[in-house]
Amino acid sequence: MSRVCELTGKKAMVGNNVSHAMNKTKRKFDANLIKKRFFLPEEDRWITLKISTSALKTINKKGITAVLKEAKEKGFIK
């Protein structure tokens, strides 16, 4: 499974390592992902998602059902 957030679609970015002499080499900035279990009271079951930490903050603020509904509308979840 790729390193992509299942709720927001965040993924790795590409940039440069820049040395003191301003030499540039390619590098990769991975998304800050965690694997987390959530309980869905409407369906009375647990789901496991690989999400970014910013998505976790959004879940804590809005609730898992609202965030899942938004992700389905945006097409990140089928």
Buried (B, 14 or more C-beta within 10 A) or exposed (E): EEBBBBBBBBBEEEEEEEEEEEEEEEEEEEBBBEEBEBEEEEEEEEEEBBBBBBBBEBBEEEEBBEBBEBBEEEEBBE
